[in-house]
Amino acid sequence: MVGAWLAMSTALPWASAQGIALRGVGAVNESMGGAATACPLDAAGAIHWNPGSISGMESSEISFAMTLILPQSRLGSTIQPNALGPGMPPVTLTGSDWGEPGVTPVPTMAFVHRDPESPWSYGLGVFGIGGSSVNYPASNTNPILNPKIPGMIGQLAATVDVLQVAPTLAYALTERLSVGVAPTLTMAKLYATPLFLGPKDVAGEYPSGVGTRYTWGGGFQVGAYYIADDYWHFGASVKSPQWTEPFRYNGETSGGTPESIQFNLDYPLITSVGVSYSGLERWVLACDVRYFDYGNTLGFSDSGFDHGTMAVSGLGWKSIMGVNLGVQRQVGEKLYLRIGYSGNENPITSEVVQYNIASPLIIQHELHMGFSYNFPGDWIASLAYVHAFDNTVSGMMINPHTNQPLAGTSIETEAFADAISLAISKRF
């Protein structure tokens, strides 16, 4: 009865993220805590967070990066006697299990052409903006993962890949002010079993979400970059929602009848404002403040069960604010050291934790650090390490027939992560 909501969240990418949005792209931007709206240190960060800022890069650049994210997540639950109705064992059932998601690779490619004799600059970014692997085992001790208890689900597994392409164009209106625009193309693929985003069949079973393809969508981003003086720089950008086509699955009922399942889920609007300061010799300080509009995004704003189909209506996320801080110190002529911090509100409250239990997207605080070294010929190697600090959210199970909390029940999800990013860049 109560298992229906669990895999709604598996439609979302697990990453070191502010909700589902990556905090940084590539090793340089990651090591700065994701701060880049007014601080175009590299092509990837500039394109991803403010297309207008590519006019402020020191030179043209092409960069390739790979980030490896190792998430750790735990799912626990408790059921008191008779909490789910007659027939339950007359004892308290409680337990928790760690998943085995493994390492998730997130690729990044970015190119910027910057001609100092022309007001025009252009670039191309290809980013892995999300990727996840959730794999909770069936359990005899953890009630929500116990397939022998009516309404529980047993094993829960899902994998998702999300990519984005952003061709970018910027124009310098004056020596100090530049604007930019980038249409965005987004594609995502999700495998999940069981797929609770679809309807139950007549036997009360949910389908398996494996018969699918890449889902396509798109949007745009615009930005402005302003150089106040030699030291103070400012930036602002708006990333529109990524409006996607429905996720579609070819499935079958438990009785073998073919069925087609679909659901809608968009990527939220993100607004960023940033400032950077370079008035201290060999130092750069940067700060971004961001707003993530989950509360008005299709698939995130609604929550609860559809009483006719028992499909989950949405995740019930709230819109959140986030902050990204980064500091760079140049040591000698070749070495650049960086440290950063990123933090945000949690979009998943205790009231809706049951709809997001398979999604460990609850991280709120991260420490970032890294360095770059300039080799002869303007080749640059960069390395970043990120630690996402442990966070836990708990709530009550929900009765799918009434959308009300079930007394005597609880669910808890916990997550933390580590990530390493390596980038090779060439300036020209």
C-alpha positions as CSV (number, residue, x, y, z in Angstrom):
1,M,0.0,0.0,0.0
2,V,2.7,2.5,1.0
3,G,5.4,1.5,-1.5
4,A,4.1,3.5,-4.4
5,W,5.9,6.7,-3.9
6,L,9.4,5.3,-3.4
7,A,10.9,5.4,-6.9
8,M,9.4,8.7,-8.0
9,S,12.7,10.2,-7.0
10,T,14.8,7.8,-9.2
11,A,13.9,10.0,-12.1
12,L,16.4,12.5,-10.8
13,P,20.2,12.5,-11.3
14,W,22.3,11.9,-8.3
15,A,25.1,14.3,-8.3
16,S,27.0,16.6,-6.0
17,A,24.2,19.1,-6.4
18,Q,21.9,21.9,-5.3
19,G,18.8,19.7,-5.6
20,I,19.3,18.2,-9.0
21,A,21.5,21.0,-10.4
22,L,25.2,20.4,-10.4
23,R,27.2,22.9,-8.2
24,G,30.1,22.9,-10.6
25,V,31.3,21.7,-14.0
26,G,34.8,20.6,-14.7
27,A,37.8,20.7,-12.3
28,V,38.4,24.4,-12.2
29,N,34.8,25.4,-11.5
30,E,34.5,22.6,-9.0
31,S,37.5,23.7,-7.1
32,M,36.0,27.2,-6.8
33,G,32.8,25.9,-5.2
34,G,30.9,26.5,-8.5
35,A,31.3,30.3,-8.3
36,A,31.7,31.6,-11.9
37,T,28.9,34.0,-12.7
38,A,31.3,37.0,-12.3
39,C,34.6,35.0,-12.4
40,P,35.3,33.4,-15.8
41,L,38.4,31.4,-14.9
42,D,37.8,28.6,-17.4
43,A,35.6,27.9,-20.4
44,A,33.3,25.3,-18.7
45,G,32.4,27.4,-15.7
46,A,31.9,30.5,-17.9
47,I,29.6,28.9,-20.4
48,H,27.6,27.0,-17.8
49,W,26.9,29.8,-15.4
50,N,27.0,33.0,-17.4
51,P,27.2,33.1,-21.2
52,G,28.0,36.8,-21.1
53,S,31.2,36.1,-19.1
54,I,33.1,34.4,-21.9
55,S,34.0,37.8,-23.2
56,G,35.9,38.3,-19.9
57,M,38.2,35.2,-20.4
58,E,41.9,36.0,-20.8
59,S,42.2,33.9,-24.0
60,S,40.6,31.2,-26.1
61,E,40.4,27.8,-24.5
62,I,39.4,24.2,-25.1
63,S,39.0,21.9,-22.2
64,F,38.1,18.2,-21.5
65,A,37.2,17.0,-18.0
66,M,35.9,14.0,-16.2
67,T,34.3,14.0,-12.8
68,L,33.9,10.7,-10.8
69,I,31.3,10.9,-8.0
70,L,31.0,8.3,-5.3
71,P,27.7,8.8,-3.5
72,Q,26.8,7.0,-0.3
73,S,23.1,6.7,0.6
74,R,21.2,4.8,3.3
75,L,17.5,4.1,3.5
76,G,15.8,3.1,6.8
77,S,12.3,2.6,8.0
78,T,10.2,1.7,11.0
79,I,6.6,0.3,11.3
80,Q,4.9,0.0,14.7
81,P,2.4,-2.9,15.2
82,N,-0.8,-2.6,13.1
83,A,0.4,0.7,11.6
84,L,-0.5,-0.6,8.2
85,G,-3.7,-2.3,9.3
86,P,-4.8,-5.8,10.4
87,G,-2.4,-8.6,9.6
88,M,0.8,-6.9,10.6
89,P,3.1,-8.7,13.0
90,P,2.5,-7.6,16.6
91,V,6.1,-6.3,17.0
92,T,8.0,-3.2,15.9
93,L,9.8,-3.7,12.6
94,T,12.8,-1.5,12.0
95,G,16.0,-1.5,9.9
96,S,18.2,0.3,7.4
97,D,20.3,-0.6,4.4
98,W,23.1,1.1,2.5
99,G,22.8,1.1,-1.3
100,E,25.6,0.2,-3.7
101,P,25.4,2.9,-6.4
102,G,29.0,2.7,-7.4
103,V,31.0,5.5,-9.1
104,T,29.1,7.8,-11.5
105,P,31.2,9.4,-14.3
106,V,30.2,13.0,-15.4
107,P,31.9,14.2,-18.6
108,T,32.6,17.9,-19.5
109,M,33.8,19.5,-22.7
110,A,34.0,23.2,-23.3
111,F,35.4,25.5,-26.0
112,V,35.6,29.3,-26.1
113,H,37.0,31.4,-28.9
114,R,38.0,34.9,-27.7
115,D,39.3,37.4,-30.2
116,P,40.6,40.6,-28.5
117,E,40.1,42.5,-31.8
118,S,36.4,41.6,-32.1
119,P,33.5,42.3,-29.7
120,W,32.1,38.8,-30.5
121,S,33.0,35.7,-28.5
122,Y,31.6,32.2,-29.0
123,G,31.7,28.9,-27.4
124,L,30.3,25.4,-27.0
125,G,29.7,23.4,-23.8
126,V,28.8,19.7,-23.6
127,F,28.1,18.8,-20.0
128,G,27.0,15.8,-18.0
129,I,24.6,17.7,-15.7
130,G,23.3,14.6,-13.9
131,G,23.9,10.9,-13.4
132,S,22.8,8.4,-10.8
133,S,22.8,4.8,-9.8
134,V,20.5,3.7,-7.0
135,N,20.5,0.1,-6.0
136,Y,18.9,-0.8,-2.7
137,P,18.7,-4.6,-1.9
138,A,15.6,-6.4,-0.8
139,S,15.8,-6.8,3.0
140,N,14.3,-9.0,5.7
141,T,14.9,-6.4,8.4
142,N,14.2,-3.1,6.8
143,P,10.4,-2.9,6.4
144,I,10.2,-0.7,3.3
145,L,12.6,-3.0,1.4
146,N,10.9,-6.2,2.6
147,P,8.9,-7.8,-0.2
148,K,7.1,-10.1,2.2
149,I,5.2,-7.2,3.8
150,P,2.0,-6.1,2.0
151,G,2.5,-2.7,0.4
152,M,6.3,-2.8,0.6
153,I,8.5,-3.0,-2.4
154,G,11.6,-5.2,-2.0
155,Q,14.5,-4.3,-4.2
156,L,14.7,-0.7,-5.6
157,A,17.1,0.0,-8.5
158,A,17.4,2.9,-11.0
159,T,20.0,4.5,-13.3
160,V,19.8,7.9,-15.0
161,D,22.0,9.8,-17.4
162,V,21.5,13.5,-18.2
163,L,23.5,15.5,-20.8
164,Q,23.3,19.1,-22.0
165,V,24.7,20.9,-25.0
166,A,25.0,24.7,-24.9
167,P,26.3,26.6,-28.0
168,T,27.1,30.1,-26.7
169,L,27.4,33.6,-28.2
170,A,28.6,36.8,-26.3
171,Y,28.9,40.4,-27.4
172,A,30.9,43.1,-25.7
173,L,28.6,46.2,-25.8
174,T,31.4,48.3,-24.3
175,E,34.9,47.6,-22.9
176,R,33.2,46.9,-19.5
177,L,29.8,45.4,-20.4
178,S,29.1,42.1,-22.2
179,V,25.9,40.1,-22.8
180,G,25.5,36.5,-23.9
181,V,22.9,34.0,-24.9
182,A,23.0,30.2,-25.2
183,P,20.2,27.9,-26.4
184,T,20.3,24.6,-24.5
185,L,19.6,21.1,-25.7
186,T,19.1,18.5,-22.9
187,M,18.7,14.8,-23.1
188,A,18.0,12.2,-20.4
189,K,17.5,8.5,-20.0
190,L,16.0,6.8,-16.9
191,Y,15.8,3.1,-16.0
192,A,13.8,2.3,-12.8
193,T,12.3,-0.8,-11.3
194,P,9.7,-0.7,-10.1
195,L,8.4,2.4,-11.9
196,F,5.9,4.0,-9.5
197,L,5.5,7.0,-11.8
198,G,3.1,4.8,-13.8
199,P,-0.3,3.3,-12.8
200,K,-0.8,0.1,-10.9
201,D,-2.3,-2.7,-12.9
202,V,-5.4,-4.7,-11.9
203,A,-3.2,-7.0,-9.8
204,G,-2.0,-4.0,-7.8
205,E,1.6,-4.1,-9.3
206,Y,3.7,-1.3,-10.8
207,P,5.5,-1.8,-14.1
208,S,9.3,-2.0,-14.7
209,G,10.7,1.1,-16.3
210,V,13.3,-0.3,-18.6
211,G,11.8,-0.1,-22.1
212,T,12.7,3.5,-22.8
213,R,14.9,5.8,-24.9
214,Y,16.5,9.2,-24.5
215,T,14.0,12.0,-23.7
216,W,14.8,15.3,-25.3
217,G,14.2,18.9,-24.2
218,G,15.6,22.3,-24.3
219,G,15.6,25.9,-23.2
220,F,17.9,28.9,-23.1
221,Q,20.2,30.9,-20.9
222,V,21.1,34.6,-20.9
223,G,23.6,36.6,-19.0
224,A,25.5,39.8,-18.5
225,Y,29.0,40.5,-17.3
226,Y,30.2,43.9,-16.0
227,I,33.8,45.0,-15.2
228,A,33.4,47.9,-12.7
229,D,37.2,48.5,-12.5
230,D,40.4,46.5,-12.4
231,Y,39.3,44.6,-9.3
232,W,35.5,44.3,-9.1
233,H,33.5,42.3,-11.6
234,F,29.8,41.5,-11.5
235,G,27.6,39.1,-13.3
236,A,24.0,37.9,-13.6
237,S,22.4,35.1,-15.5
238,V,19.1,33.3,-16.0
239,K,18.8,29.6,-17.0
240,S,15.3,28.9,-18.2
241,P,13.5,25.7,-17.3
242,Q,14.5,22.8,-19.5
243,W,11.1,21.9,-21.0
244,T,11.3,18.2,-21.9
245,E,9.0,15.8,-23.7
246,P,7.4,13.1,-21.5
247,F,9.4,10.2,-20.4
248,R,7.9,7.2,-22.2
249,Y,8.1,3.4,-21.4
250,N,7.0,0.3,-23.2
251,G,5.9,-2.0,-20.4
252,E,3.5,-4.7,-19.6
253,T,1.2,-5.6,-16.7
254,S,1.8,-8.4,-14.3
255,G,-0.7,-10.4,-16.3
256,G,1.3,-9.9,-19.5
257,T,-0.8,-7.2,-21.2
258,P,1.2,-4.6,-23.1
259,E,0.9,-1.0,-21.8
260,S,2.5,2.4,-22.5
261,I,3.5,4.6,-19.5
262,Q,4.6,8.2,-19.5
263,F,5.2,11.0,-17.1
264,N,6.5,14.6,-17.2
265,L,9.5,16.1,-15.4
266,D,11.2,19.4,-16.3
267,Y,14.5,20.9,-15.1
268,P,14.0,24.1,-13.0
269,L,14.7,27.7,-13.8
270,I,17.9,28.9,-12.1
271,T,18.9,32.6,-11.6
272,S,22.4,33.6,-10.5
273,V,24.1,36.8,-9.4
274,G,27.8,37.0,-8.7
275,V,30.7,39.2,-7.7
276,S,34.5,38.7,-7.9
277,Y,37.4,40.7,-6.5
278,S,41.1,40.6,-7.6
279,G,42.5,43.6,-5.7
280,L,44.8,41.5,-3.6
281,E,48.0,40.5,-5.5
282,R,47.7,37.0,-6.9
283,W,44.3,36.4,-5.2
284,V,40.8,36.0,-6.7
285,L,37.7,35.9,-4.6
286,A,34.3,35.0,-6.0
287,C,30.8,34.6,-4.7
288,D,27.6,33.5,-6.4
289,V,24.0,33.5,-5.0
290,R,21.5,31.3,-6.8
291,Y,17.8,30.7,-6.8
292,F,16.3,27.3,-7.9
293,D,12.6,27.5,-8.8
294,Y,11.6,23.9,-8.0
295,G,8.3,25.0,-6.5
296,N,7.0,26.1,-10.0
297,T,8.5,23.3,-12.1
298,L,6.5,20.5,-13.7
299,G,7.1,17.3,-11.8
300,F,8.5,19.0,-8.7
301,S,5.7,21.4,-7.6
302,D,2.9,18.8,-7.1
303,S,3.0,15.9,-4.7
304,G,0.7,13.0,-3.6
305,F,-0.9,10.1,-5.2
306,D,-3.4,10.0,-8.0
307,H,-6.3,8.2,-6.4
308,G,-7.4,6.7,-9.7
309,T,-4.1,5.2,-10.8
310,M,-2.0,5.3,-7.6
311,A,0.8,6.9,-9.6
312,V,2.9,9.6,-7.8
313,S,1.8,13.1,-8.9
314,G,5.1,14.9,-8.1
315,L,8.0,15.3,-5.7
316,G,6.7,18.3,-3.7
317,W,10.0,20.2,-3.7
318,K,10.2,23.8,-2.5
319,S,12.2,26.5,-4.2
320,I,15.6,27.1,-2.6
321,M,18.5,29.6,-2.3
322,G,22.1,28.6,-2.6
323,V,25.5,30.2,-2.2
324,N,28.8,29.4,-3.8
325,L,32.2,30.7,-2.6
326,G,35.6,30.3,-4.2
327,V,39.2,31.6,-3.6
328,Q,42.1,31.2,-5.9
329,R,45.8,31.9,-5.0
330,Q,48.5,32.0,-7.6
331,V,51.8,30.5,-6.4
332,G,54.7,31.4,-8.6
333,E,54.1,31.6,-12.4
334,K,52.6,28.1,-13.0
335,L,50.6,26.9,-10.0
336,Y,47.1,28.0,-8.9
337,L,45.6,26.8,-5.7
338,R,41.9,26.9,-5.0
339,I,39.4,26.3,-2.2
340,G,35.6,26.7,-2.2
341,Y,32.4,26.1,-0.3
342,S,28.8,25.6,-1.5
343,G,25.7,25.4,0.5
344,N,21.9,25.5,0.0
345,E,18.6,25.0,1.5
346,N,17.2,21.4,1.3
347,P,14.3,21.3,-1.2
348,I,13.0,18.0,0.4
349,T,11.1,18.6,3.6
350,S,10.0,16.0,6.1
351,E,6.4,16.3,4.8
352,V,7.5,15.0,1.4
353,V,10.4,12.7,2.2
354,Q,8.4,9.7,1.3
355,Y,8.2,10.8,-2.4
356,N,11.9,11.3,-2.5
357,I,13.2,8.3,-0.5
358,A,15.1,6.8,-3.4
359,S,16.8,10.1,-4.3
360,P,19.7,11.1,-2.0
361,L,19.5,14.7,-3.3
362,I,19.5,16.2,0.2
363,I,23.1,17.4,0.4
364,Q,23.4,21.0,1.8
365,H,27.1,21.6,2.5
366,E,30.2,20.9,0.5
367,L,33.9,21.6,0.7
368,H,35.8,22.1,-2.6
369,M,39.5,22.2,-3.2
370,G,41.9,21.8,-6.1
371,F,44.7,23.2,-8.2
372,S,45.9,23.9,-11.8
373,Y,49.4,23.8,-13.2
374,N,50.4,25.5,-16.5
375,F,52.7,23.4,-18.6
376,P,54.8,24.7,-21.5
377,G,52.7,25.5,-24.6
378,D,49.8,26.8,-22.5
379,W,48.6,23.3,-21.6
380,I,46.9,23.2,-18.2
381,A,46.2,20.2,-16.0
382,S,43.6,20.8,-13.2
383,L,42.5,18.6,-10.4
384,A,39.6,19.0,-7.9
385,Y,38.3,17.2,-4.9
386,V,34.8,17.7,-3.4
387,H,33.4,16.3,-0.1
388,A,29.6,16.5,0.3
389,F,28.9,16.4,4.1
390,D,26.5,13.9,5.5
391,N,22.8,14.9,5.7
392,T,19.7,13.1,6.9
393,V,16.0,13.7,6.4
394,S,13.2,11.7,7.9
395,G,9.4,11.7,7.7
396,M,6.3,9.5,8.0
397,M,4.9,7.0,5.4
398,I,1.9,8.3,3.5
399,N,-1.3,6.4,2.9
400,P,-1.7,6.5,-0.9
401,H,-5.5,6.3,-0.6
402,T,-5.8,9.4,1.6
403,N,-2.5,11.2,1.1
404,Q,-2.3,11.4,4.9
405,P,0.6,10.4,7.2
406,L,0.5,6.9,8.7
407,A,0.9,7.0,12.5
408,G,3.4,4.6,13.8
409,T,5.6,4.7,10.7
410,S,8.8,6.5,9.8
411,I,11.3,6.7,6.9
412,E,14.8,8.1,7.0
413,T,17.2,8.8,4.1
414,E,20.9,9.7,4.6
415,A,23.5,10.8,2.0
416,F,27.0,12.0,1.6
417,A,29.5,11.9,-1.2
418,D,33.0,12.4,-2.5
419,A,34.1,13.4,-6.0
420,I,37.3,13.9,-8.0
421,S,37.5,15.9,-11.2
422,L,40.4,16.0,-13.7
423,A,40.6,18.4,-16.6
424,I,43.1,19.0,-19.4
425,S,42.9,22.4,-21.1
426,K,44.7,24.2,-23.9
427,R,44.8,28.0,-24.2
428,F,45.5,29.8,-27.5
